[in-house]
Amino acid sequence: MQPAAVASKTKLSLRLMGVALVSSIIASTCCVIPLLLVLVGITGAWMVNLTALKPLTPFFTVIAVAAIAWAGYLVYRPSTQCATQEEESCDTARPSARKIFLACAVFIALLLSFPLIAPIFY
């Protein structure tokens, strides 16, 4: 494959990681965002309204898991296009994309597990 095709697959995987990150933040709005706002010093009775998104949590959780799984497939699948003469571009792009993917996957796993762990602490 051409270098442009490799770059477009990398961009797609980065976009999917972004979608997974945003949807996991929305899925954990009931717990994470109020905690972060209190830590920053922003409080108020209006924070109770952040629980309005709680019924949508399973939907956004599925979106986050599906997007990160698809991005993982794009990043970690065996690459046939790197067997051609463009091996140099694959050698530099794939390890960095894998590191970004692992960092996003760990952060998303923490965000998605926070609503399950949070009741232990309060």
All heavy atoms as an XYZ file, in Angstrom:
911
protein
N       0.826     -1.182      0.000
C       0.000      0.000      0.000
C       0.867      1.241      0.000
O       2.016      1.214      0.368
C      -0.891      0.028      1.229
C      -2.196     -0.597      1.015
S      -3.301     -0.095      2.331
C      -4.697     -0.950      1.714
N       0.260      2.339     -0.360
C       0.984      3.588     -0.421
C       1.083      4.211      0.959
O       0.291      3.927      1.842
C       0.259      4.522     -1.382
C       0.161      3.925     -2.776
C      -0.895      4.660     -3.597
O      -1.623      5.467     -3.087
N      -0.955      4.340     -4.878
N       2.053      5.095      1.164
C       2.196      5.760      2.463
C       0.947      6.544      2.867
O       0.649      6.678      4.038
C       3.383      6.682      2.280
C       4.155      6.117      1.134
C       3.155      5.432      0.256
N       0.208      7.065      1.891
C      -1.008      7.813      2.213
C      -2.054      6.900      2.842
O      -2.781      7.306      3.739
C      -1.569      8.466      0.955
N      -2.117      5.652      2.373
C      -3.075      4.719      2.948
C      -2.696      4.348      4.372
O      -3.562      4.205      5.242
C      -3.157      3.456      2.085
N      -1.414      4.216      4.639
C      -0.949      3.924      5.999
C      -1.278      5.099      6.910
O      -1.737      4.925      8.041
C       0.566      3.626      5.999
C       1.082      3.493      7.412
C       0.861      2.371      5.188
N      -1.051      6.312      6.425
C      -1.339      7.500      7.221
C      -2.828      7.630      7.488
O      -3.235      8.025      8.581
C      -0.819      8.742      6.513
N      -3.667      7.290      6.503
C      -5.109      7.404      6.718
C      -5.606      6.383      7.743
O      -6.491      6.675      8.532
C      -5.870      7.247      5.402
O      -5.756      5.914      4.927
N      -5.015      5.187      7.759
C      -5.389      4.191      8.769
C      -4.957      4.636     10.161
O      -5.652      4.419     11.144
C      -4.798      2.842      8.421
C      -5.317      2.284      7.120
C      -5.797      0.897      7.294
C      -6.161      0.348      5.933
N      -7.552      0.052      5.843
N      -3.793      5.270     10.248
C      -3.330      5.787     11.537
C      -4.234      6.914     12.016
O      -4.586      6.976     13.191
C      -1.878      6.277     11.422
O      -1.061      5.207     10.957
C      -1.359      6.759     12.751
N      -4.640      7.794     11.104
C      -5.544      8.883     11.473
C      -6.896      8.337     11.913
O      -7.500      8.851     12.849
C      -5.713      9.855     10.309
C      -4.512     10.728     10.068
C      -4.752     11.680      8.925
C      -3.501     12.479      8.617
N      -3.693     13.366      7.478
N      -7.384      7.298     11.230
C      -8.646      6.691     11.613
C      -8.559      6.083     13.008
O      -9.461      6.253     13.828
C      -9.066      5.620     10.601
C     -10.347      4.852     10.933
C     -11.541      5.789     10.982
C     -10.561      3.740      9.939
N      -7.465      5.420     13.301
C      -7.329      4.834     14.631
C      -7.231      5.913     15.702
O      -7.778      5.763     16.790
C      -6.120      3.901     14.692
O      -4.924      4.613     14.507
N      -6.573      7.036     15.406
C      -6.509      8.139     16.367
C      -7.879      8.775     16.572
O      -8.246      9.138     17.696
C      -5.494      9.181     15.914
C      -4.033      8.767     15.987
C      -3.139      9.841     15.388
C      -3.627      8.463     17.408
N      -8.649      8.887     15.501
C     -10.019      9.418     15.638
C     -10.888      8.482     16.466
O     -11.682      8.935     17.289
C     -10.635      9.626     14.265
C     -10.079     10.796     13.524
C     -10.815     11.016     12.215
N     -10.091     11.959     11.403
C      -9.795     11.775     10.134
N     -10.174     10.688      9.512
N      -9.132     12.684      9.471
N     -10.738      7.189     16.246
C     -11.505      6.224     17.034
C     -11.129      6.278     18.507
O     -11.985      6.150     19.385
C     -11.292      4.807     16.490
C     -11.989      4.499     15.173
C     -11.507      3.176     14.620
C     -13.483      4.480     15.363
N      -9.846      6.484     18.794
C      -9.433      6.633     20.185
C     -10.040      7.892     20.793
O     -10.436      7.895     21.963
C      -7.909      6.670     20.286
C      -7.247      5.334     20.065
S      -5.479      5.466     20.267
C      -4.926      5.015     18.636
N     -10.143      8.940     20.016
C     -10.789     10.163     20.489
C     -12.264      9.959     20.771
O     -12.793     10.439     21.784
N     -12.950      9.239     19.888
C     -14.363      8.922     20.108
C     -14.528      8.093     21.375
O     -15.429      8.343     22.184
C     -14.947      8.179     18.882
C     -16.295      7.562     19.195
C     -15.060      9.115     17.703
N     -13.670      7.126     21.565
C     -13.748      6.285     22.763
C     -13.485      7.109     24.014
O     -14.157      6.922     25.038
C     -12.746      5.137     22.668
N     -12.547      8.028     23.951
C     -12.237      8.866     25.101
C     -13.410      9.772     25.463
O     -13.815      9.845     26.631
C     -10.987      9.693     24.813
C     -10.472     10.553     25.942
C      -9.988      9.673     27.085
C      -9.357     11.429     25.446
N     -13.998     10.429     24.477
C     -15.124     11.328     24.733
C     -16.331     10.553     25.245
O     -16.988     10.967     26.211
C     -15.476     12.136     23.462
C     -16.788     12.876     23.606
C     -14.361     13.105     23.138
N     -16.637      9.424     24.637
C     -17.801      8.661     25.086
C     -17.588      8.054     26.465
O     -18.536      7.926     27.243
C     -18.177      7.582     24.072
O     -17.133      6.661     23.925
N     -16.372      7.709     26.815
C     -16.137      7.197     28.167
C     -16.240      8.315     29.203
O     -16.684      8.080     30.322
C     -14.785      6.506     28.257
O     -13.740      7.421     28.063
N     -15.853      9.529     28.839
C     -16.035     10.665     29.754
C     -17.519     10.944     29.950
O     -17.978     11.162     31.074
C     -15.290     11.909     29.229
C     -13.780     11.702     29.356
C     -15.720     13.168     29.976
C     -12.948     12.773     28.705
N     -18.298     10.891     28.876
C     -19.739     11.093     28.996
C     -20.373      9.962     29.792
O     -21.276     10.189     30.601
C     -20.384     11.221     27.597
C     -19.914     12.518     26.929
C     -21.907     11.224     27.694
C     -20.323     12.637     25.477
N     -19.893      8.746     29.605
C     -20.449      7.611     30.333
C     -20.177      7.694     31.823
O     -20.926      7.135     32.625
C     -19.886      6.300     29.781
N     -19.141      8.385     32.223
C     -18.809      8.484     33.641
C     -19.078      9.870     34.215
O     -18.491     10.247     35.223
C     -17.353      8.089     33.859
O     -16.511      8.963     33.160
N     -19.975     10.640     33.583
C     -20.266     11.993     34.068
C     -20.884     12.001     35.455
O     -20.738     12.972     36.187
C     -21.216     12.745     33.121
O     -22.382     11.974     32.919
C     -20.548     13.092     31.832
N     -21.560     10.939     35.824
C     -22.207     10.929     37.137
C     -21.195     10.936     38.268
O     -21.500     11.381     39.369
C     -23.111      9.714     37.264
S     -22.212      8.158     37.264
N     -19.993     10.484     38.029
C     -19.017     10.345     39.115
C     -17.745     11.151     38.899
O     -17.268     11.811     39.815
C     -18.633      8.881     39.265
S     -20.049      7.808     39.512
N     -17.187     11.090     37.725
C     -15.873     11.677     37.489
C     -15.927     13.198     37.400
O     -15.133     13.886     38.041
C     -15.232     11.084     36.212
C     -13.938     11.778     35.876
C     -15.010      9.605     36.387
N     -16.855     13.729     36.630
C     -16.899     15.180     36.441
C     -17.200     15.914     37.743
O     -16.522     16.897     38.058
C     -17.870     15.551     35.304
C     -17.285     15.046     33.984
C     -18.109     17.051     35.249
C     -18.117     15.306     32.782
N     -18.202     15.482     38.568
C     -18.378     16.177     39.849
C     -17.142     16.087     40.744
O     -16.797     17.064     41.426
C     -19.566     15.460     40.487
C     -20.312     14.892     39.357
C     -19.284     14.540     38.338
N     -16.478     14.956     40.730
C     -15.265     14.817     41.539
C     -14.184     15.788     41.073
O     -13.535     16.455     41.884
C     -14.746     13.386     41.490
C     -13.455     13.117     42.254
C     -13.679     13.302     43.747
C     -12.943     11.740     41.947
N     -13.982     15.888     39.778
C     -12.980     16.810     39.244
C     -13.355     18.259     39.541
O     -12.488     19.069     39.876
C     -12.810     16.606     37.742
C     -12.163     15.296     37.312
C     -12.142     15.193     35.794
C     -10.760     15.197     37.870
N     -14.641     18.595     39.425
C     -15.058     19.962     39.712
C     -14.849     20.313     41.184
O     -14.428     21.419     41.501
C     -16.526     20.154     39.319
C     -16.819     20.147     37.819
C     -18.312     20.203     37.565
C     -16.119     21.283     37.117
N     -15.133     19.375     42.079
C     -14.911     19.624     43.504
C     -13.423     19.759     43.790
O     -13.006     20.614     44.577
C     -15.554     18.503     44.351
C     -15.092     18.554     45.790
C     -17.066     18.604     44.279
N     -12.599     18.943     43.152
C     -11.160     19.049     43.370
C     -10.606     20.388     42.893
O      -9.657     20.918     43.469
C     -10.434     17.900     42.669
C     -10.602     16.521     43.301
C      -9.948     15.464     42.422
C     -10.011     16.492     44.690
N     -11.199     20.938     41.844
C     -10.764     22.230     41.328
C     -11.295     23.368     42.200
O     -10.722     24.443     42.232
C     -11.210     22.392     39.856
C     -10.963     23.775     39.327
C     -10.517     21.378     38.986
N     -12.387     23.111     42.924
C     -12.949     24.132     43.788
C     -14.278     24.659     43.319
O     -14.800     25.630     43.874
N     -14.846     24.057     42.297
C     -16.136     24.491     41.775
C     -17.205     23.597     42.391
O     -17.197     22.378     42.204
C     -16.171     24.381     40.235
C     -15.062     25.226     39.631
C     -17.533     24.778     39.705
C     -14.879     25.028     38.153
N     -18.120     24.198     43.138
C     -19.191     23.433     43.774
C     -20.509     24.145     43.554
O     -20.558     25.256     43.058
C     -18.946     23.282     45.284
O     -18.916     24.578     45.869
C     -17.651     22.549     45.564
N     -21.553     23.482     43.926
C     -22.873     24.075     43.840
C     -23.946     23.018     43.725
O     -23.672     21.844     43.436
N     -25.166     23.443     43.951
C     -26.293     22.517     43.881
C     -26.578     22.074     42.446
O     -27.191     21.026     42.224
C     -27.541     23.168     44.488
N     -26.135     22.831     41.478
C     -26.370     22.493     40.080
C     -25.665     21.200     39.671
O     -26.007     20.600     38.658
C     -25.906     23.629     39.175
C     -24.450     23.926     39.316
C     -23.875     24.793     40.174
C     -23.374     23.322     38.583
N     -22.504     24.791     40.036
C     -22.170     23.898     39.065
C     -23.306     22.373     37.574
C     -20.936     23.527     38.562
C     -22.078     22.022     37.080
C     -20.908     22.595     37.572
N     -24.683     20.759     40.449
C     -23.943     19.537     40.099
C     -24.836     18.303     40.177
O     -24.516     17.270     39.599
C     -22.721     19.388     41.003
C     -21.664     20.422     40.691
S     -20.253     20.422     41.777
C     -19.738     18.760     41.780
N     -25.964     18.397     40.875
C     -26.906     17.284     40.939
C     -27.469     16.999     39.549
O     -27.810     15.858     39.224
C     -28.030     17.606     41.943
C     -29.083     16.527     41.957
C     -27.453     17.829     43.317
N     -27.553     18.015     38.708
C     -28.097     17.839     37.361
C     -27.186     17.009     36.467
O     -27.610     16.583     35.393
C     -28.362     19.194     36.714
C     -29.438     19.951     37.439
O     -30.357     19.362     38.005
N     -29.330     21.269     37.447
N     -25.964     16.795     36.859
C     -25.060     15.981     36.048
C     -25.480     14.510     36.035
O     -25.032     13.750     35.189
C     -23.630     16.110     36.553
C     -22.983     17.478     36.331
C     -21.625     17.528     36.995
C     -22.868     17.793     34.862
N     -26.330     14.106     36.946
C     -26.806     12.731     36.956
C     -27.897     12.499     35.921
O     -28.375     11.380     35.769
C     -27.338     12.345     38.349
O     -28.427     13.205     38.681
C     -26.242     12.438     39.386
N     -28.301     13.523     35.195
C     -29.330     13.377     34.167
C     -28.862     12.472     33.027
O     -29.680     11.873     32.334
C     -29.729     14.742     33.623
N     -27.580     12.365     32.834
C     -27.045     11.513     31.766
C     -26.865     10.059     32.195
O     -26.435      9.237     31.399
C     -25.710     12.066     31.272
C     -25.764     13.402     30.540
C     -24.367     13.885     30.234
C     -26.570     13.276     29.275
N     -27.179      9.735     33.433
C     -26.966      8.386     33.935
C     -27.700      7.314     33.121
O     -27.147      6.248     32.885
C     -27.340      8.296     35.405
C     -26.938      6.967     36.000
C     -26.881      7.057     37.494
C     -26.522      5.712     38.050
N     -25.139      5.593     38.374
N     -28.950      7.545     32.649
C     -29.590      6.510     31.820
C     -28.864      6.227     30.505
O     -29.025      5.162     29.918
C     -30.987      7.073     31.549
C     -31.226      8.061     32.625
C     -29.883      8.617     32.984
N     -28.064      7.165     30.035
C     -27.322      6.986     28.781
C     -25.962      6.338     28.977
O     -25.244      6.101     28.011
C     -27.149      8.332     28.082
C     -28.433      9.040     27.672
C     -28.113     10.401     27.108
C     -29.209      8.213     26.682
N     -25.592      6.048     30.213
C     -24.284      5.472     30.508
C     -24.024      4.169     29.758
O     -22.952      4.022     29.161
C     -24.131      5.274     32.027
O     -24.194      6.557     32.650
C     -22.812      4.613     32.360
N     -24.962      3.201     29.729
C     -24.670      1.959     28.974
C     -24.440      2.204     27.480
O     -23.586      1.571     26.869
C     -25.900      1.093     29.203
C     -26.542      1.638     30.426
C     -26.219      3.094     30.457
N     -25.193      3.134     26.911
C     -25.045      3.443     25.489
C     -23.651      3.991     25.193
O     -22.968      3.527     24.269
C     -26.129      4.452     25.080
C     -26.023      4.915     23.660
C     -26.310      4.064     22.610
C     -25.637      6.208     23.368
C     -26.212      4.487     21.298
C     -25.533      6.648     22.074
C     -25.826      5.785     21.031
N     -23.203      4.948     25.988
C     -21.878      5.525     25.767
C     -20.762      4.544     26.131
O     -19.681      4.593     25.555
C     -21.729      6.830     26.532
C     -22.459      7.977     25.894
C     -23.577      8.527     26.492
C     -22.043      8.497     24.683
C     -24.260      9.570     25.908
C     -22.720      9.544     24.079
C     -23.835     10.082     24.697
N     -21.023      3.650     27.060
C     -20.034      2.626     27.386
C     -19.821      1.686     26.202
O     -18.685      1.338     25.869
C     -20.476      1.833     28.626
O     -20.622      2.745     29.712
C     -19.469      0.766     28.984
N     -20.911      1.296     25.565
C     -20.803      0.425     24.381
C     -20.065      1.136     23.257
O     -19.222      0.542     22.581
C     -22.204     -0.050     23.932
C     -22.159     -0.698     22.564
C     -22.788     -1.002     24.950
N     -20.364      2.415     23.059
C     -19.665      3.181     22.020
C     -18.172      3.247     22.325
O     -17.335      3.057     21.435
C     -20.249      4.602     21.894
C     -21.632      4.541     21.275
C     -19.351      5.494     21.063
C     -22.334      5.868     21.221
N     -17.823      3.489     23.580
C     -16.406      3.588     23.953
C     -15.685      2.268     23.748
O     -14.582      2.232     23.189
C     -16.275      4.035     25.409
N     -16.305      1.175     24.174
C     -15.652     -0.131     24.029
C     -15.539     -0.518     22.559
O     -14.497     -1.037     22.125
C     -16.424     -1.199     24.845
C     -15.938     -2.584     24.527
C     -16.293     -0.908     26.334
N     -16.574     -0.252     21.776
C     -16.522     -0.588     20.347
C     -15.460      0.245     19.626
O     -14.698     -0.290     18.804
C     -17.884     -0.373     19.706
N     -15.383      1.531     19.935
C     -14.408      2.389     19.262
C     -12.976      2.008     19.639
O     -12.099      1.958     18.777
C     -14.670      3.858     19.595
N     -12.746      1.700     20.907
C     -11.377      1.341     21.306
C     -11.011     -0.042     20.767
O      -9.852     -0.290     20.432
C     -11.182      1.461     22.833
C      -9.690      1.633     23.169
C     -11.742      0.287     23.581
C      -9.098      2.905     22.788
N     -11.989     -0.927     20.645
C     -11.711     -2.245     20.056
C     -11.376     -2.109     18.567
O     -10.438     -2.765     18.076
C     -12.901     -3.166     20.252
N     -12.099     -1.278     17.861
C     -11.830     -1.066     16.441
C     -10.467     -0.397     16.258
O      -9.691     -0.774     15.383
C     -12.939     -0.233     15.825
C     -12.906     -0.139     14.323
C     -12.096     -0.827     13.465
C     -13.711      0.710     13.517
N     -12.365     -0.455     12.174
C     -13.352      0.482     12.178
C     -14.704      1.621     13.791
C     -13.959      1.154     11.128
C     -15.306      2.281     12.734
C     -14.936      2.052     11.423
N     -10.162      0.578     17.095
C      -8.847      1.226     17.015
C      -7.740      0.226     17.329
O      -6.688      0.226     16.686
C      -8.776      2.406     17.978
N      -7.959     -0.649     18.307
C      -6.972     -1.675     18.628
C      -6.753     -2.632     17.481
O      -5.629     -3.056     17.202
N      -7.842     -2.973     16.791
C      -7.707     -3.838     15.614
C      -6.866     -3.151     14.542
O      -5.979     -3.780     13.942
C      -9.086     -4.188     15.058
C      -9.030     -4.869     13.718
C      -8.624     -6.189     13.604
C      -9.349     -4.180     12.557
C      -8.546     -6.815     12.370
C      -9.282     -4.791     11.329
C      -8.877     -6.108     11.231
O      -8.802     -6.706     10.014
N      -7.125     -1.864     14.301
C      -6.368     -1.151     13.270
C      -4.903     -0.986     13.644
O      -4.029     -1.013     12.787
C      -6.989      0.230     13.020
C      -8.343      0.242     12.328
C      -8.870      1.662     12.245
C      -8.257     -0.371     10.946
N      -4.627     -0.825     14.939
C      -3.246     -0.588     15.369
C      -2.451     -1.883     15.470
O      -1.284     -1.933     15.088
C      -3.243      0.172     16.715
C      -1.855      0.227     17.301
C      -3.776      1.579     16.525
N      -3.073     -2.951     15.956
C      -2.329     -4.181     16.245
C      -2.474     -5.296     15.213
O      -1.858     -6.333     15.368
C      -2.735     -4.734     17.619
C      -2.067     -3.998     18.730
C      -2.756     -3.066     19.477
C      -0.733     -4.214     19.022
C      -2.142     -2.375     20.497
C      -0.104     -3.529     20.040
C      -0.819     -2.614     20.770
O      -0.208     -1.930     21.765
N      -3.262     -5.111     14.189
C      -3.399     -6.184     13.207
C      -2.108     -6.355     12.419
O      -1.316     -5.409     12.280
C      -4.549     -5.894     12.260
C      -4.252     -4.751     11.347
C      -5.380     -4.488     10.422
N      -5.047     -3.273      9.679
C      -5.712     -2.836      8.682
N      -6.768     -3.477      8.273
N      -5.349     -1.744      8.071
N      -1.901     -7.559     11.907
C      -0.704     -7.762     11.070
C      -0.778     -6.872      9.835
O      -1.788     -6.819      9.156
C      -0.765     -9.234     10.688
C      -1.687     -9.854     11.662
C      -2.630     -8.787     12.118
N       0.272     -6.187      9.587
C       0.292     -5.203      8.516
C       0.883     -5.795      7.244
O       2.052     -6.147      7.205
C       1.098     -3.996      8.964
O       1.209     -3.086      7.928
N       0.065     -5.873      6.210
C       0.553     -6.366      4.925
C       1.163     -5.243      4.107
O       2.037     -5.477      3.283
C      -0.581     -7.011      4.118
O      -1.629     -6.047      3.954
C      -1.111     -8.230      4.835
N       0.715     -4.004      4.329
C       1.245     -2.893      3.536
C       2.676     -2.550      3.904
O       3.374     -1.928      3.151
C       0.349     -1.656      3.645
C       0.290     -1.025      4.998
C      -0.900     -1.496      5.805
O      -1.483     -2.537      5.529
N      -1.259     -0.738      6.811
N       3.130     -2.963      5.084
C       4.499     -2.656      5.489
C       5.503     -3.642      4.896
O       6.700     -3.495      5.118
C       4.606     -2.655      7.012
S       3.732     -1.263      7.751
N       5.043     -4.631      4.180
C       5.947     -5.599      3.558
C       6.478     -5.091      2.222
O       7.299     -5.740      1.598
C       5.229     -6.924      3.345
N       6.033     -3.919      1.815
C       6.491     -3.356      0.548
C       7.666     -2.418      0.796
O       8.279     -2.440      1.852
C       5.330     -2.611     -0.139
O       4.910     -1.546      0.708
C       4.174     -3.546     -0.418
N       7.939     -1.558     -0.154
C       9.110     -0.702     -0.045
C       8.929      0.443      0.949
O       9.884      1.132      1.258
C       9.483     -0.133     -1.419
C       8.471      0.828     -1.990
C       7.436      0.149     -2.865
O       7.300     -1.060     -2.851
N       6.706      0.939     -3.629
N       7.736      0.667      1.499
C       7.510      1.766      2.436
C       7.717      1.325      3.878
O       7.054      1.805      4.779
C       6.102      2.343      2.275
C       5.893      3.090      0.980
C       5.386      2.161     -0.114
O       4.927      1.060      0.207
O       5.478      2.538     -1.279
N       8.595      0.413      4.146
C       8.789     -0.102      5.495
C       9.262      0.965      6.470
O       8.967      0.899      7.656
C       9.795     -1.259      5.482
C       9.214     -2.529      4.916
C      10.191     -3.687      5.021
O      10.994     -3.685      5.963
O      10.124     -4.578      4.185
N       9.981      1.956      5.982
C      10.494      2.986      6.875
C       9.355      3.764      7.537
O       9.417      4.079      8.726
C      11.409      3.957      6.123
C      12.660      3.325      5.557
C      12.406      2.636      4.207
O      11.449      3.015      3.494
O      13.143      1.708      3.883
N       8.320      4.076      6.775
C       7.206      4.833      7.347
C       6.438      3.987      8.354
O       5.950      4.503      9.353
C       6.269      5.324      6.245
O       5.666      4.218      5.598
N       6.347      2.708      8.142
C       5.647      1.827      9.076
C       6.455      1.630     10.355
O       5.889      1.480     11.429
C       5.367      0.480      8.437
S       4.169      0.570      7.096
N       7.766      1.630     10.231
C       8.607      1.438     11.411
C       8.469      2.591     12.397
O       8.587      2.399     13.597
C      10.076      1.287     10.996
C      10.335     -0.050     10.312
O       9.513     -0.967     10.471
O      11.360     -0.143      9.615
N       8.225      3.796     11.890
C       8.115      4.940     12.790
C       6.682      5.197     13.234
O       6.456      5.655     14.347
C       8.661      6.211     12.119
O       7.933      6.449     10.918
C      10.136      6.064     11.825
N       5.709      4.902     12.393
C       4.321      5.232     12.713
C       3.680      4.215     13.651
O       2.966      4.585     14.573
C       3.500      5.335     11.429
N       3.920      2.940     13.460
C       3.194      1.932     14.232
C       3.586      1.897     15.712
O       2.692      1.821     16.547
C       3.348      0.568     13.589
C       2.663      0.575     12.238
C       2.377     -0.704     11.599
N       1.734     -1.732     12.333
C       0.429     -1.981     12.274
N      -0.354     -1.204     11.577
N      -0.083     -3.009     12.917
N       4.848      1.971     16.086
C       5.139      1.960     17.526
C       4.560      3.166     18.270
O       4.083      3.030     19.389
C       6.662      1.953     17.590
C       7.094      1.362     16.302
C       6.078      1.823     15.295
N       4.583      4.331     17.655
C       4.015      5.505     18.325
C       2.498      5.382     18.427
O       1.915      5.754     19.454
C       4.406      6.784     17.596
O       3.915      6.769     16.274
N       1.845      4.856     17.400
C       0.395      4.653     17.457
C       0.039      3.618     18.519
O      -0.973      3.757     19.209
C      -0.129      4.204     16.093
N       0.863      2.611     18.672
C       0.610      1.599     19.705
C       0.758      2.178     21.102
O      -0.023      1.859     22.001
C       1.545      0.411     19.514
C       1.173     -0.419     18.308
C       2.112     -1.564     18.109
N       1.666     -2.342     16.948
C       2.356     -3.291     16.399
N       3.547     -3.614     16.876
N       1.887     -3.937     15.356
N       1.740      3.044     21.308
C       1.909      3.677     22.621
C       0.728      4.589     22.941
O       0.217      4.596     24.063
C       3.218      4.458     22.668
C       4.439      3.574     22.710
C       5.706      4.391     22.660
C       6.911      3.468     22.550
N       8.150      4.207     22.332
N       0.279      5.353     21.957
C      -0.881      6.222     22.152
C      -2.111      5.377     22.435
O      -2.917      5.705     23.318
C      -1.089      7.128     20.919
C       0.051      8.124     20.795
C      -2.422      7.853     20.987
C       0.070      8.885     19.498
N      -2.268      4.270     21.712
C      -3.415      3.397     21.933
C      -3.402      2.824     23.347
O      -4.430      2.802     24.020
C      -3.432      2.256     20.909
C      -4.469      1.227     21.218
C      -5.799      1.481     20.940
C      -4.134      0.035     21.814
C      -6.779      0.549     21.244
C      -5.089     -0.907     22.123
C      -6.421     -0.649     21.835
N      -2.257      2.347     23.812
C      -2.187      1.780     25.160
C      -2.506      2.824     26.222
O      -3.216      2.536     27.193
C      -0.814      1.169     25.401
C      -0.561     -0.168     24.718
C       0.866     -0.622     24.956
C      -1.528     -1.214     25.217
N      -2.002      4.029     26.055
C      -2.301      5.092     27.023
C      -3.797      5.404     27.030
O      -4.407      5.540     28.103
C      -1.491      6.337     26.689
N      -4.400      5.500     25.858
C      -5.843      5.766     25.781
C      -6.644      4.613     26.351
O      -7.635      4.829     27.055
C      -6.254      6.022     24.337
S      -5.775      7.626     23.719
N      -6.251      3.390     26.066
C      -6.998      2.230     26.552
C      -6.967      2.141     28.076
O      -7.985      1.857     28.714
C      -6.435      0.951     25.934
N      -5.827      2.430     28.673
C      -5.733      2.402     30.141
C      -6.576      3.523     30.744
O      -7.324      3.301     31.706
C      -4.256      2.511     30.586
C      -4.142      2.796     32.062
C      -3.515      1.243     30.225
N      -6.502      4.713     30.173
C      -7.283      5.835     30.685
C      -8.778      5.576     30.540
O      -9.564      5.856     31.452
C      -6.884      7.125     29.968
C      -7.549      8.347     30.513
C      -7.275      8.788     31.793
C      -8.458      9.058     29.751
C      -7.884      9.920     32.309
C      -9.072     10.190     30.257
C      -8.785     10.624     31.538
N      -9.196      5.024     29.416
C     -10.612      4.721     29.191
C     -11.076      3.624     30.137
O     -12.187      3.681     30.679
C     -10.837      4.359     27.708
C     -10.698      5.616     26.861
C     -12.191      3.704     27.480
C     -10.592      5.376     25.390
N     -10.246      2.631     30.370
C     -10.614      1.578     31.324
C     -10.789      2.153     32.725
O     -11.719      1.764     33.449
C      -9.552      0.481     31.327
N      -9.934      3.083     33.124
C     -10.088      3.733     34.428
C     -11.371      4.545     34.493
O     -12.088      4.506     35.499
C      -8.887      4.625     34.723
C      -7.582      3.916     35.041
C      -6.444      4.927     35.141
C      -7.708      3.126     36.327
N     -11.666      5.289     33.427
C     -12.890      6.082     33.421
C     -14.135      5.208     33.477
O     -15.085      5.521     34.193
C     -12.945      6.959     32.168
C     -12.154      8.243     32.194
C     -12.238      8.935     30.840
C     -12.674      9.165     33.271
N     -14.141      4.126     32.718
C     -15.327      3.270     32.692
C     -15.493      2.467     33.973
O     -16.608      2.103     34.338
C     -15.280      2.339     31.477
C     -15.445      3.027     30.122
C     -15.335      2.010     29.000
C     -16.752      3.787     30.036
N     -14.401      2.192     34.665
C     -14.523      1.437     35.912
C     -14.765      2.337     37.120
O     -15.144      1.844     38.182
C     -13.267      0.601     36.133
O     -12.146      1.424     36.316
N     -14.585      3.638     36.971
C     -14.745      4.542     38.104
C     -16.156      4.515     38.697
O     -16.292      4.477     39.916
C     -14.345      5.961     37.719
C     -14.262      6.887     38.886
C     -13.136      6.881     39.693
C     -15.302      7.743     39.194
C     -13.048      7.719     40.791
C     -15.216      8.578     40.286
C     -14.100      8.584     41.081
N     -17.240      4.533     37.892
C     -18.566      4.457     38.497
C     -18.814      3.156     39.262
O     -19.636      3.115     40.174
C     -19.535      4.585     37.320
C     -18.753      5.298     36.277
C     -17.336      4.841     36.458
N     -18.116      2.101     38.928
C     -18.269      0.847     39.640
C     -17.497      0.848     40.951
O     -17.917      0.245     41.937
C     -17.787     -0.319     38.770
C     -18.508     -0.493     37.428
C     -17.823     -1.549     36.600
C     -19.959     -0.823     37.651
N     -16.360      1.543     40.969
C     -15.500      1.561     42.154
C     -15.878      2.700     43.102
O     -15.686      2.597     44.308
C     -14.026      1.673     41.722
C     -13.639      0.460     40.889
C     -13.097      1.798     42.898
C     -12.301      0.587     40.219
N     -16.427      3.786     42.578
C     -16.699      4.978     43.384
C     -17.592      4.728     44.605
O     -17.337      5.310     45.656
C     -17.304      6.052     42.503
N     -18.630      3.888     44.541
C     -19.459      3.693     45.730
C     -18.710      3.105     46.921
O     -19.157      3.231     48.059
C     -20.550      2.739     45.260
C     -20.644      2.964     43.805
C     -19.246      3.280     43.367
N     -17.583      2.499     46.707
C     -16.786      1.955     47.809
C     -16.255      3.090     48.689
O     -16.133      2.935     49.899
C     -15.619      1.110     47.257
C     -16.167     -0.105     46.531
C     -14.668      0.700     48.366
C     -15.106     -0.883     45.775
N     -15.974      4.244     48.084
C     -15.338      5.334     48.802
C     -16.305      6.323     49.435
O     -15.903      7.176     50.190
C     -14.388      6.081     47.871
C     -13.285      5.205     47.366
C     -13.275      4.760     46.056
C     -12.270      4.804     48.214
C     -12.266      3.942     45.590
C     -11.256      3.984     47.758
C     -11.254      3.549     46.443
N     -17.584      6.234     49.088
C     -18.551      7.132     49.724
C     -19.867      6.458     49.966
O     -20.153      5.409     49.593
C     -18.753      8.432     48.962
C     -19.187      8.295     47.540
C     -20.544      8.240     47.230
C     -18.262      8.274     46.496
C     -20.950      8.145     45.920
C     -18.664      8.184     45.193
C     -20.017      8.117     44.906
O     -20.414      8.035     43.618
